[in-house]
Amino acid sequence: MTEADPLRLLAVHAHPDDESSKGAATMAKYVAEGVRVMVATCTGGERGSVLNPALDRPDVWERLPQIRVEEMARAREILGVEQEFLGFVDSGLPEGDPLPPLPEGCFALVPLEEAAAPLVELIRRFRPQVITTYDERGGYPHPDHIKTHEISVHAFEAAGDPDRYPGLGEPWQPSKLYYHMGFTLPRTRALHEAILASGHESPYAEWLENWDPDRDLSHRVTTRVHCAEYFAVRDAALIAHATQIDPTGRWFACPLEVQQRVWPTEDYELARSVVDSPVPEDDLFAGVRSEVTVR
Ligand SMILES: [Zn+2]
């Protein structure tokens, strides 16, 4: 007798809203296919600010941590995913020269072994075949994003080892680990040129001028997931994080139709794999599907 073991995807993110700006259309696509998708949110985003001018009010600032939980719940419903907070406290984005020390007790300061424990427990309970996270630079240099990368790699390697983290559940080895490669130079350039060609002003001109080509990671992309029909779902989820996004800002300045035509994929780097999955590929579950359908 054969029994299908459902496919499960775990996306590890630093703050509420990150799941809606990185890989959201991919998640919505897999949810539509019947894949179980779980978002792990490392921190509550307590030290974020209000980035939407329309909500920059004292009553909003006062309730910000609670509001961010409510926003996350709405985004979760829109994306059709499950979601859990891992319970760490936002480190904030340090600014100044020299940089101020990180606040005591924040996520970035928790020792790695301890910081990865809740994620190991979640992996052993949810049993994802695929995990997505940020690259070693964090995608952008927020200490929580870098820490998110570190615990994801650590937990990917530890969750299947019965000698590590005893007491946190039955060992489970995920098959593949991916890094988001969403903000690449070729994509931004392609969108920029398409907007100009359509006779509009590009929101990316300044970005492109200041882009250090050495920091572009597009050569590392192994995997492009076609998910253009879910870009609108992604945008709706992002707007649900109302305090964190200016609906009149750069995020929404590129027409959806242009994005769907010019760059219809979300892109990833396959960073670890314990299954045979030759790259390039267009499916995060490539090499996994055949193994889980029969057991
Ligand atoms: Zn973040």
Residues whose N, C-alpha, C, O or C-beta is under 5 A from the ligand:
A	BS01	ZN	A14 H15 D18
